[in-house]
Amino acid sequence: LRLAARGERVVRAPSVRLGPPPSGLMSEVALTVEANPTGVPYVGVFEDTIAGAGRQWRAGVWIAAAVAADALGKDLTDLRFSAASRGHVDGASASALMAVGMLAALTGATLDEHVTLSGALGPDGTIGPVDGLVEKLDAALAVGVRTFGVPVGQLRVPVVGASAGAAPV
């Protein structure tokens, strides 16, 4: 597999704006990956607002970078990663999507703008549960997303006030 010397991708991550009431929105994350000649780990988080990126989001960027490097048989020190966000973001639910974007940037793969996902990426590459899937799905549908990936354990999520108690995602 031949990797690009430098790659960039923008992913649209579904997220939840805290209420009341909570609502979904799509947040763009600009990702850059390039060769790292220094041999020192480099993962940059860029923000346009003071303290805009929260601790969980920052940790998610690091985990996404480590998992993407590992998936390509590379060490984290072989590559330089960066993620740029706008406004206030936190939570790990975009970390799996960021890893996909980083892999696409390096391999030259095209990302389908009608596909997104929400999941907290673990250091071992597993994708764990997240909050606000219903709101995130609403936001994704509103911008034309047709395929929405969710963690396997969350294929059915509780819906407040639903008589059946759960709705398929």
Disulfide bonds with the S-S distance in Angstrom:
none
